[in-house]
Amino acid sequence: MGELRKIPGVGKQTEQDLIRLGYSTIAALKGANPEEMYERDCVERCVAIDRCQLYVYRCAVYFASTPNPEPEKCKWWNWKG
């Protein structure tokens, strides 16, 4: 299990996606733009990815950028909208 799997909601596939997008560590995600990550992911895969992936990216960036993340904000489904 890689470091990125420590982020709530990040499983094996999302970890691979993040690494492919250039984020190989939690620290690399600090200050990243989840919307840009999602759009780039869609373009690189040539498919419209389920928006839940965007919510996972939002959660991951929050987790990486926040010293003491709130438990409710560490649930990707709370990042809709």
C-alpha positions in Angstrom: 0.0 0.0 0.0 1.4 3.4 -1.0 1.3 6.6 0.9 -1.7 7.9 -1.1 -3.8 5.0 0.2 -3.7 6.7 3.7 -6.1 9.3 2.3 -9.7 8.5 3.1 -11.5 7.3 0.0 -8.4 6.6 -2.0 -8.2 3.0 -3.1 -5.8 1.1 -5.4 -7.3 2.5 -8.6 -7.5 6.1 -7.4 -4.0 5.9 -6.1 -2.8 4.8 -9.6 -4.9 7.6 -11.1 -3.2 10.2 -8.8 0.2 8.9 -9.6 -0.5 9.0 -13.4 -1.6 12.7 -12.9 1.7 13.5 -11.2 0.8 13.2 -7.5 2.9 10.5 -6.0 2.8 11.7 -2.4 0.3 13.3 -0.1 2.5 16.4 0.1 2.3 16.8 -3.7 -1.5 17.2 -3.4 -1.2 20.3 -1.2 -2.8 23.2 -3.0 -3.7 21.2 -6.1 -6.9 22.1 -8.0 -9.3 19.1 -7.8 -11.4 20.4 -10.7 -8.3 20.7 -13.0 -7.2 17.2 -11.9 -10.6 15.8 -12.8 -10.8 17.5 -16.2 -7.3 16.4 -17.0 -8.1 12.9 -16.0 -11.2 12.9 -18.3 -9.1 14.2 -21.2 -6.3 11.7 -20.7 -8.7 8.8 -20.5 -10.8 10.2 -23.4 -14.0 9.5 -21.4 -16.3 11.4 -19.1 -15.4 9.9 -15.7 -18.1 9.6 -13.0 -18.2 12.9 -11.0 -17.7 10.9 -7.8 -14.0 10.9 -8.8 -14.0 14.7 -8.6 -15.4 14.4 -5.1 -12.6 12.0 -4.2 -10.1 14.5 -5.6 -11.6 17.3 -3.6 -11.4 15.2 -0.4 -7.8 14.2 -1.1 -6.7 17.7 -1.7 -8.5 18.9 1.5 -6.9 16.0 3.5 -3.4 16.9 2.1 -3.8 20.6 2.7 -5.3 20.6 6.2 -3.2 19.9 9.3 -6.1 18.5 11.3 -8.8 17.5 8.8 -12.4 17.3 10.1 -13.7 13.7 10.1 -16.9 14.6 8.2 -14.8 16.4 5.5 -12.8 13.2 5.1 -15.8 11.4 3.5 -15.6 12.0 -0.2 -19.4 12.0 -0.6 -19.6 15.2 1.5 -17.7 17.0 -1.4 -20.6 17.1 -3.9 -21.6 20.5 -5.1 
